[in-house]
């Protein structure tokens, strides 16, 4: 699979950020294992975000709290933005895994 120079630069920046500055010294198997560990970490973050959304949603809908609805909306916005960020990073991770496999 051919990658453009822009894609390679983006993928290497991702690798540098997630695997460290000397990621190029790692062999294929070490890179693959590290990227799989990151994928599991992103899955855990998604589970935590979904659990937090359910917890706070139930907390407000069951009227367990006396906080105003604005607090719920702010919390929902923060968690949704966080989940969108994690989904984007997971998408990038899959692309980088494809790039690493092709090297």
Secondary structure, DSSP 4 states (H G I P E B T S, - for coil): ----HHHHHHHHHHHHHHH-TTGGGS-HHHHHHHHHHHHHHHHHHHHHHHHHHHHHHHHHHTT---S-HHHHHHHHHHHHHHHHHHHHHHHHHHHHHHHHHH-
